[in-house]
Amino acid sequence: MMLKFISKELQFLKTTGDAPELTPPEIYYSDLIMQPSKEFAIFSRRIADTCASQKTFITAAIQIDPAAPEKTIDTANDIFDACFHSVLDEDRGIWECLDPFTAIFAFWGYQAPTQGKKLLDLLNEKISQAVNAKLIMGTIAFPFHDFPVEEMAGCAVKALDHAAFFGPGHAVEFDGLSLNISGDRLFQLNNIDAAITEYEKGLSISPTDFNLLNSLGVAFGVDACLDKAMEFFEKARKINPEEVMVIHNIGLIHRINGKNDSALAYLKKAHGIDPDLFEIELLLGHLLFKEKKFDPAIKHLDAAIRLKPESGTAFTIKGKILLERQNAAGAAAQFNQAVKLNPNDPEALSGYARAMALQKRNLPIAISFAKKSLALDPGNKQYRQYLEEIQNLYGRIAEKNQDRSIKSA
């Protein structure tokens, strides 16, 4: 990871506040590709063996609304079987249950794509009527670009995940966005290399898709491949020069590379487009603090706090500014809030300890905080220096108090 700033909150943007309000599924069926269940593994082998000789076939993953009555779920397997055989002949299709309310089908033998689509719609309709519930469906028709037969089952469940974002009653044909969602899931699981592969596959389908270009840039950025990250961010910017998400990400790359002037220019442009994005306000506050432009830094940090009051990072940076301004009491109040929000933030703990020491107050607590900050980041020389200074101060004060006690005795 290259993002060694104050907090992981200083990160690349993958979505903005303008993103549609869609609900991710509770279960990602694309996880079955990485850790196959027995049922998915069986179906994957069957489709590879059975469909390898077919010029065309359709694969569909169909899910009954999980909120359907328990009685419906209990009979789903029989319903899948009955509906399959009512629409398709045994010798031109296969199917498998993935769980009590989800099944995956493959069928062939139709004369034209329109006929295959009609058979799929009929299967969907019959299952929906039989269970008296809405369905979620993800489909893919082979051939699809240069994707091999072996990937069709996986593509169908990726399309199912895609459809699940829209909820029951929706069907999605596998496309570049399905791969973006699959890549995002892998990214969420910290499998960055696999996420990059998914985004690249998505771009092979939709080479000018803005979100895929930005997602690939983010993945390369997190993987510390900054030149590759910038390459894809710039491609995305050519498609949409005013997209705040990618402008922010380019600015962050410049910040990582130590080019603060360029970073500020991009972040200010992003702020001008949308002044209500936490990540932009936080990073602007951070950059301006580094430039010792404290007044504008505080303005952006206050905006970040307004947008995301549960974030401790903005309070930490404000505390550092107030320390620079010799306002130890004000700094202590900011660090106190930061530590409440994140008791394991070494920057806030060390800053709080120093603020207390400058006021010569609560020195035992200051020492404990300074020790904890160093334990969290043992290689930080500044934390070690602050701890030693506070310990020396505490020792001198204790010695003076002891001398006074002896004199007054």
Backbone torsions as a table, in degrees:
resi	resn	phi	psi	omega
1	MET	NA	132.5	179.9
2	MET	-95.7	-11.9	-170.3
3	LEU	-84.5	64.9	-176.7
4	LYS	-92.0	64.2	176.5
5	PHE	-98.6	-152.2	-178.7
6	ILE	-71.0	-33.3	-173.5
7	SER	-154.6	157.8	174.4
8	LYS	-66.1	-8.4	178.6
9	GLU	-70.2	-18.9	174.0
10	LEU	-83.7	89.2	-170.3
11	GLN	-140.6	170.0	178.4
12	PHE	-68.6	152.0	176.7
13	LEU	-95.8	128.0	173.2
14	LYS	-105.4	-28.7	176.1
15	THR	-139.6	160.3	177.8
16	THR	-119.3	179.2	179.3
17	GLY	-65.2	-13.6	179.7
18	ASP	-85.6	-3.2	-178.3
19	ALA	-64.7	145.4	-180.0
20	PRO	-59.8	145.8	179.1
21	GLU	-81.1	82.3	178.8
22	LEU	-110.4	145.8	-177.4
23	THR	-97.2	119.7	177.7
24	PRO	-64.2	152.0	178.7
25	PRO	-70.3	152.1	176.2
26	GLU	-70.3	-33.6	178.9
27	ILE	-119.2	126.9	173.7
28	TYR	-95.4	114.0	-179.7
29	TYR	-73.1	-18.1	175.5
30	SER	-65.9	-17.5	174.5
31	ASP	-60.6	-23.8	-179.4
32	LEU	-66.0	-19.5	178.5
33	ILE	-73.5	-37.9	-179.1
34	MET	-80.6	-39.8	179.7
35	GLN	-129.8	80.8	-173.0
36	PRO	-63.1	136.4	168.5
37	SER	-76.6	167.5	178.0
38	LYS	-58.7	-43.0	-176.7
39	GLU	-66.1	-43.3	-178.7
40	PHE	-68.2	-39.1	178.7
41	ALA	-62.7	-41.3	178.8
42	ILE	-62.0	-47.6	-178.0
43	PHE	-65.3	-39.6	-179.7
44	SER	-60.7	-41.6	177.5
45	ARG	-66.3	-41.6	-178.6
46	ARG	-64.3	-41.7	-177.5
47	ILE	-69.9	-36.4	178.0
48	ALA	-65.4	-40.8	-178.5
49	ASP	-74.6	-41.8	-171.2
50	THR	-83.1	-35.9	-171.1
51	CYS	-97.9	-3.8	-177.5
52	ALA	-58.2	-30.7	-178.1
53	SER	-91.8	-2.6	-177.5
54	GLN	-87.0	135.8	178.0
55	LYS	-77.0	-33.2	178.5
56	THR	-141.0	143.8	170.9
57	PHE	-163.6	162.2	179.9
58	ILE	-117.4	137.0	173.6
59	THR	-116.5	134.2	-178.3
60	ALA	-138.7	132.2	171.7
61	ALA	-104.4	123.8	-173.9
62	ILE	-123.7	132.1	-178.6
63	GLN	-126.4	131.3	171.9
64	ILE	-75.2	142.0	177.4
65	ASP	-48.9	117.1	-179.1
66	PRO	-57.7	-18.3	179.1
67	ALA	-84.4	1.1	178.8
68	ALA	-63.3	157.5	-179.6
69	PRO	-55.5	149.0	-177.4
70	GLU	-59.4	-35.3	178.8
71	LYS	-60.3	-39.3	178.6
72	THR	-64.2	-45.3	-179.5
73	ILE	-62.2	-38.8	-177.9
74	ASP	-64.1	-28.8	-177.5
75	THR	-101.4	4.6	-173.8
76	ALA	-58.5	-42.5	-177.9
77	ASN	-58.6	-44.4	178.7
78	ASP	-66.1	-36.7	-179.9
79	ILE	-68.0	-43.9	176.4
80	PHE	-55.9	-45.6	-177.1
81	ASP	-65.1	-45.8	-177.7
82	ALA	-64.9	-43.8	-178.6
83	CYS	-68.2	-38.0	177.7
84	PHE	-59.0	-47.3	-176.4
85	HIS	-75.7	-19.8	177.5
86	SER	-78.4	-19.6	-177.5
87	VAL	-105.2	-36.3	-170.7
88	LEU	-123.7	151.3	173.4
89	ASP	-78.3	151.2	-178.0
90	GLU	-59.5	-31.8	-174.5
91	ASP	-89.7	7.8	177.0
92	ARG	-135.3	35.5	175.3
93	GLY	-175.0	156.4	175.8
94	ILE	-138.6	157.8	176.1
95	TRP	-155.1	164.1	-179.3
96	GLU	-155.3	139.9	172.4
97	CYS	-79.2	132.5	176.3
98	LEU	-93.1	-31.2	175.2
99	ASP	-161.8	-178.7	-173.5
100	PRO	-58.7	-20.3	-178.7
101	PHE	-128.6	15.0	-178.6
102	THR	-134.8	134.1	177.3
103	ALA	-135.0	158.0	177.8
104	ILE	-126.3	135.1	-173.9
105	PHE	-124.5	152.4	167.4
106	ALA	-140.9	137.4	178.3
107	PHE	-148.1	157.8	-175.0
108	TRP	-147.9	-170.4	175.8
109	GLY	88.5	4.0	176.2
110	TYR	-85.1	156.2	-173.1
111	GLN	-81.9	-32.9	-175.6
112	ALA	-145.8	157.3	178.9
113	PRO	-54.0	-35.9	-179.9
114	THR	-64.8	-36.4	178.2
115	GLN	-68.8	-40.1	176.8
116	GLY	-61.8	-39.8	178.8
117	LYS	-64.9	-38.9	178.5
118	LYS	-64.3	-41.6	178.0
119	LEU	-63.0	-40.6	178.8
120	LEU	-64.6	-44.6	179.4
121	ASP	-63.2	-37.6	179.3
122	LEU	-66.7	-43.3	177.8
123	LEU	-60.4	-45.4	178.7
124	ASN	-60.1	-45.0	-178.1
125	GLU	-64.6	-43.9	-177.4
126	LYS	-65.3	-42.2	179.0
127	ILE	-64.9	-45.0	-179.1
128	SER	-59.6	-43.4	179.9
129	GLN	-67.9	-39.4	-176.5
130	ALA	-67.1	-36.3	-178.6
131	VAL	-94.4	-9.0	-178.0
132	ASN	53.6	47.4	179.9
133	ALA	-152.1	155.0	177.7
134	LYS	-74.0	152.0	-178.8
135	LEU	-114.7	157.4	168.3
136	ILE	-115.2	134.0	-174.1
137	MET	-139.7	135.5	172.6
138	GLY	-121.2	132.8	-174.0
139	THR	-134.0	158.9	170.4
140	ILE	-150.6	137.5	177.9
141	ALA	-105.2	129.7	176.4
142	PHE	-93.2	137.1	4.1
143	PRO	-79.4	151.1	178.1
144	PHE	-135.1	108.7	-175.0
145	HIS	47.9	-130.1	179.5
146	ASP	-109.5	23.6	-179.0
147	PHE	-72.4	133.5	-178.7
148	PRO	-76.2	163.4	178.0
149	VAL	-54.6	-39.0	-175.4
150	GLU	-61.6	-19.6	-177.4
151	GLU	-95.3	-3.3	-173.9
152	MET	-64.7	-40.4	178.8
153	ALA	-62.8	-44.6	178.5
154	GLY	-62.9	-40.0	179.2
155	CYS	-64.4	-36.7	180.0
156	ALA	-64.6	-41.9	-179.7
157	VAL	-73.1	-28.4	174.0
158	LYS	-66.7	-39.4	176.1
159	ALA	-66.4	-34.7	176.4
160	LEU	-63.1	-44.0	175.8
161	ASP	-59.0	-41.9	178.3
162	HIS	-59.8	-47.8	-179.4
163	ALA	-64.8	-32.8	-177.3
164	ALA	-63.4	-24.8	177.0
165	PHE	-62.0	-29.0	-178.0
166	PHE	-92.6	-14.8	174.6
167	GLY	93.8	175.8	-179.3
168	PRO	-55.7	143.4	-178.9
169	GLY	95.1	3.4	-177.7
170	HIS	-117.3	142.9	175.6
171	ALA	-126.4	141.7	-178.3
172	VAL	-132.2	134.1	170.9
173	GLU	-88.5	134.2	-178.4
174	PHE	-52.1	133.1	179.6
175	ASP	-154.9	-169.1	-178.9
176	GLY	-61.0	-36.0	179.2
177	LEU	-65.8	-34.8	175.9
178	SER	-58.6	-39.3	179.0
179	LEU	-73.9	-31.2	174.9
180	ASN	-63.3	-44.2	178.7
181	ILE	-64.1	-42.7	178.1
182	SER	-63.0	-42.1	177.3
183	GLY	-63.0	-40.3	178.6
184	ASP	-62.7	-37.6	178.0
185	ARG	-64.0	-43.6	178.1
186	LEU	-65.2	-38.5	176.5
187	PHE	-61.0	-42.8	178.7
188	GLN	-60.9	-34.7	179.3
189	LEU	-84.9	6.5	178.8
190	ASN	65.2	24.1	174.4
191	ASN	-96.8	75.0	-169.3
192	ILE	-66.5	-42.0	-178.8
193	ASP	-61.3	-42.9	178.8
194	ALA	-66.3	-36.9	177.5
195	ALA	-62.6	-43.0	178.1
196	ILE	-59.1	-42.6	178.4
197	THR	-60.4	-41.5	179.3
198	GLU	-65.1	-45.0	180.0
199	TYR	-62.5	-39.2	179.1
200	GLU	-65.7	-39.4	175.1
201	LYS	-62.0	-41.2	178.7
202	GLY	-60.5	-41.5	179.3
203	LEU	-69.4	-24.7	175.4
204	SER	-67.3	-24.6	176.5
205	ILE	-89.6	-43.3	-175.6
206	SER	-129.7	79.9	-171.1
207	PRO	-65.6	-15.8	179.8
208	THR	-112.8	19.8	179.8
209	ASP	-72.7	117.9	-175.2
210	PHE	-60.3	-46.3	-175.9
211	ASN	-65.6	-37.4	176.9
212	LEU	-65.9	-41.4	178.6
213	LEU	-62.1	-44.5	179.0
214	ASN	-66.6	-41.7	179.4
215	SER	-61.0	-40.9	179.2
216	LEU	-66.7	-39.2	175.8
217	GLY	-60.9	-43.3	179.0
218	VAL	-61.8	-45.5	-178.4
219	ALA	-62.3	-43.6	178.0
220	PHE	-66.4	-36.1	178.5
221	GLY	-63.5	-46.8	178.9
222	VAL	-65.2	-29.6	179.1
223	ASP	-84.3	8.1	176.5
224	ALA	68.6	18.8	174.1
225	CYS	-97.6	77.1	-168.1
226	LEU	-70.0	-34.8	178.8
227	ASP	-64.9	-42.0	177.9
228	LYS	-66.4	-40.3	178.5
229	ALA	-58.8	-48.4	-179.2
230	MET	-62.0	-37.3	179.0
231	GLU	-56.8	-44.9	-177.3
232	PHE	-79.1	-31.9	174.6
233	PHE	-64.3	-40.0	179.2
234	GLU	-66.8	-37.4	176.1
235	LYS	-62.5	-41.5	179.0
236	ALA	-65.4	-39.1	-178.3
237	ARG	-66.4	-32.4	177.3
238	LYS	-65.4	-32.3	178.5
239	ILE	-74.1	-42.1	-179.4
240	ASN	-140.0	89.3	-175.0
241	PRO	-64.2	-17.7	-176.2
242	GLU	-106.4	13.4	179.6
243	GLU	-78.0	114.5	-172.9
244	VAL	-62.5	-33.0	-176.9
245	MET	-59.9	-48.3	-175.7
246	VAL	-77.2	-30.3	175.7
247	ILE	-63.3	-43.8	175.5
248	HIS	-58.0	-45.0	-176.1
249	ASN	-66.0	-38.0	176.0
250	ILE	-64.0	-42.5	177.1
251	GLY	-59.7	-39.7	179.5
252	LEU	-65.6	-39.2	176.4
253	ILE	-59.5	-44.9	178.1
254	HIS	-61.1	-38.5	179.0
255	ARG	-64.3	-44.1	179.3
256	ILE	-61.1	-36.4	-179.9
257	ASN	-81.0	2.9	177.2
258	GLY	80.6	12.2	-179.5
259	LYS	-97.2	75.8	-172.4
260	ASN	-65.2	-36.1	-179.8
261	ASP	-62.6	-45.6	178.8
262	SER	-66.0	-40.5	179.2
263	ALA	-60.3	-45.4	179.4
264	LEU	-61.9	-39.8	-179.6
265	ALA	-61.4	-44.0	179.3
266	TYR	-68.9	-41.3	-178.2
267	LEU	-67.5	-36.4	177.4
268	LYS	-65.8	-38.0	176.5
269	LYS	-64.4	-42.8	178.7
270	ALA	-62.2	-42.1	178.0
271	HIS	-61.2	-38.6	178.9
272	GLY	-64.6	-30.3	179.1
273	ILE	-79.6	-42.5	-179.5
274	ASP	-144.4	102.8	-178.1
275	PRO	-83.1	7.9	-174.5
276	ASP	-122.1	37.9	174.9
277	LEU	-113.5	120.7	-175.8
278	PHE	-53.1	-49.6	-174.3
279	GLU	-59.4	-38.4	-179.6
280	ILE	-68.9	-45.3	-179.1
281	GLU	-64.3	-40.3	-179.8
282	LEU	-65.2	-46.9	-178.0
283	LEU	-67.4	-37.8	175.2
284	LEU	-61.7	-44.5	177.6
285	GLY	-59.5	-42.5	179.0
286	HIS	-62.8	-47.1	-178.5
287	LEU	-64.7	-43.8	-179.9
288	LEU	-66.2	-34.7	173.9
289	PHE	-61.1	-44.9	178.9
290	LYS	-61.1	-31.8	179.0
291	GLU	-85.0	2.2	-177.7
292	LYS	60.6	30.3	173.9
293	LYS	-98.9	78.1	-164.7
294	PHE	-70.2	-41.9	-177.5
295	ASP	-61.3	-52.3	176.7
296	PRO	-65.2	-30.1	178.0
297	ALA	-61.7	-46.5	-179.3
298	ILE	-63.4	-36.9	178.2
299	LYS	-57.7	-46.2	-178.9
300	HIS	-73.3	-34.4	178.2
301	LEU	-67.0	-39.2	175.9
302	ASP	-62.5	-37.6	176.7
303	ALA	-64.7	-40.8	178.7
304	ALA	-62.6	-40.3	178.6
305	ILE	-65.3	-39.4	178.0
306	ARG	-63.0	-40.4	-176.2
307	LEU	-76.8	-30.4	-177.9
308	LYS	-146.7	77.0	-175.1
309	PRO	-65.2	-15.0	179.0
310	GLU	-82.7	-1.6	178.6
311	SER	-83.6	130.1	176.6
312	GLY	-87.4	-17.8	-171.7
313	THR	-63.0	-44.3	-179.1
314	ALA	-62.4	-38.4	177.1
315	PHE	-63.3	-39.0	179.5
316	THR	-62.2	-46.3	-179.3
317	ILE	-64.9	-40.7	176.5
318	LYS	-60.8	-39.8	177.0
319	GLY	-60.3	-41.6	179.3
320	LYS	-65.4	-37.6	177.0
321	ILE	-63.2	-44.9	-178.4
322	LEU	-67.3	-31.9	173.0
323	LEU	-63.8	-42.3	177.5
324	GLU	-60.3	-30.7	-179.1
325	ARG	-91.1	11.1	177.0
326	GLN	65.1	24.0	178.6
327	ASN	-103.7	79.3	-174.3
328	ALA	-65.4	-39.8	-178.7
329	ALA	-64.9	-44.3	178.2
330	GLY	-64.1	-39.4	178.4
331	ALA	-63.4	-42.1	-179.9
332	ALA	-59.6	-39.1	179.8
333	ALA	-64.1	-40.3	179.2
334	GLN	-68.2	-45.5	179.7
335	PHE	-65.0	-35.8	177.7
336	ASN	-58.8	-44.6	178.8
337	GLN	-65.5	-40.3	179.7
338	ALA	-62.6	-41.7	-179.2
339	VAL	-68.8	-35.8	175.8
340	LYS	-60.3	-40.3	-178.1
341	LEU	-77.2	-31.9	179.9
342	ASN	-145.5	91.1	-176.6
343	PRO	-64.6	-10.1	-179.0
344	ASN	-112.3	26.6	175.5
345	ASP	-89.2	105.3	-175.4
346	PRO	-63.1	-34.0	179.9
347	GLU	-63.9	-43.9	-179.9
348	ALA	-69.3	-40.7	179.9
349	LEU	-62.6	-45.8	-179.5
350	SER	-66.5	-42.4	178.4
351	GLY	-63.3	-40.9	179.1
352	TYR	-63.3	-43.2	179.4
353	ALA	-59.9	-43.7	-178.9
354	ARG	-66.8	-40.4	179.4
355	ALA	-62.5	-40.5	177.5
356	MET	-66.3	-38.8	-179.4
357	ALA	-65.6	-40.0	179.3
358	LEU	-62.7	-28.5	176.6
359	GLN	-90.5	-4.6	-176.7
360	LYS	54.8	44.6	-178.6
361	ARG	-126.6	145.0	173.6
362	ASN	51.4	44.6	-174.1
363	LEU	-63.2	-36.8	175.7
364	PRO	-59.8	-38.9	177.3
365	ILE	-67.9	-40.6	178.8
366	ALA	-59.1	-42.4	179.3
367	ILE	-64.1	-41.9	179.9
368	SER	-64.1	-38.5	178.3
369	PHE	-67.9	-41.7	179.8
370	ALA	-64.2	-38.6	177.3
371	LYS	-64.9	-40.5	-179.2
372	LYS	-66.6	-40.1	179.0
373	SER	-61.4	-40.5	179.9
374	LEU	-69.9	-34.9	177.1
375	ALA	-65.1	-35.2	179.1
376	LEU	-74.3	-27.6	-179.2
377	ASP	-140.9	75.1	-171.0
378	PRO	-61.1	-24.2	-177.1
379	GLY	-87.0	0.8	-175.6
380	ASN	-82.3	111.0	-176.7
381	LYS	-67.8	-34.1	-179.3
382	GLN	-66.5	-42.2	178.2
383	TYR	-60.4	-40.5	179.6
384	ARG	-65.1	-41.5	179.4
385	GLN	-62.6	-45.3	179.9
386	TYR	-61.6	-41.2	179.3
387	LEU	-60.3	-46.8	-179.8
388	GLU	-62.4	-41.2	179.8
389	GLU	-63.2	-42.3	-179.1
390	ILE	-68.3	-40.9	178.1
391	GLN	-62.7	-41.3	178.4
392	ASN	-65.1	-42.0	178.2
393	LEU	-61.4	-45.5	-179.7
394	TYR	-61.9	-39.5	179.2
395	GLY	-65.1	-42.0	179.9
396	ARG	-64.9	-42.3	179.7
397	ILE	-65.4	-42.2	179.0
398	ALA	-62.8	-38.7	179.4
399	GLU	-66.2	-42.2	178.0
400	LYS	-62.6	-42.5	179.9
401	ASN	-63.9	-36.8	179.4
402	GLN	-67.7	-40.2	178.2
403	ASP	-62.4	-41.9	178.5
404	ARG	-61.8	-41.0	-179.5
405	SER	-63.0	-39.3	-179.6
406	ILE	-68.0	-41.9	-179.2
407	LYS	-65.7	-35.8	-177.1
408	SER	-81.8	-12.2	-177.7
409	ALA	-74.3	NA	NA
